[in-house]
Amino acid sequence: MNSFFELLKTRRSIRKYLPKAVEQDKIDLITKAALMSPASKRSNSWEFIVVQDKTTLQKLAEIPK
């Protein structure tokens, strides 16, 4: 539990990113962690879509909210 509080105290927000691709093993690890996160009443009704194509990312960014 102490490591969790240390993690909370040392966390930071990133606003600028390097223009390099994220390695596939890191994407897999992040996706697995997201799938293990708790959900209300164990519903697990979410979907995760990993988009790596820059053209598709740009189109998604332009979609009005």
C-alpha positions in Angstrom: 0.0 0.0 0.0 2.9 2.4 0.7 4.2 2.0 -2.9 0.7 3.1 -4.1 0.9 6.3 -2.1 4.4 6.9 -3.2 3.2 6.5 -6.8 0.5 9.0 -6.2 2.9 11.5 -4.6 5.4 11.3 -7.5 3.0 11.2 -10.4 3.1 13.9 -13.1 1.2 15.0 -16.1 2.9 15.0 -19.5 1.8 17.6 -22.0 4.5 17.2 -24.7 5.4 14.0 -26.4 8.3 12.8 -28.4 7.6 12.1 -32.1 8.5 8.5 -31.8 6.3 5.4 -31.8 5.4 3.5 -28.7 6.8 0.0 -28.6 4.2 -2.8 -29.1 5.1 -4.5 -25.8 4.4 -1.2 -23.9 1.0 -0.9 -25.7 0.2 -4.5 -24.7 1.1 -3.9 -21.1 -1.0 -0.7 -20.9 -3.9 -2.4 -22.5 -3.7 -5.3 -20.0 -3.6 -2.9 -17.1 -6.7 -1.1 -18.4 -8.5 -4.4 -18.8 -7.8 -5.2 -15.1 -9.1 -1.9 -13.8 -12.3 -2.1 -11.7 -15.7 -1.5 -13.2 -19.1 -0.8 -11.7 -20.7 -4.1 -10.7 -18.1 -6.0 -12.6 -19.8 -4.9 -15.9 -16.5 -4.6 -17.9 -18.5 -3.1 -20.7 -15.7 -1.1 -22.2 -13.7 -1.3 -25.4 -10.1 -0.2 -26.1 -9.0 0.7 -29.6 -5.4 1.3 -30.2 -4.8 3.6 -33.2 -1.3 3.9 -34.5 -1.9 5.2 -38.0 -1.1 8.9 -38.1 -3.7 9.7 -40.7 -6.5 8.0 -38.8 -5.4 9.8 -35.6 -5.6 13.1 -37.3 -9.1 12.3 -38.6 -10.2 11.3 -35.1 -8.7 14.5 -33.7 -10.9 16.5 -36.1 -14.2 14.9 -35.1 -16.4 17.5 -33.3 -17.2 16.6 -29.7 
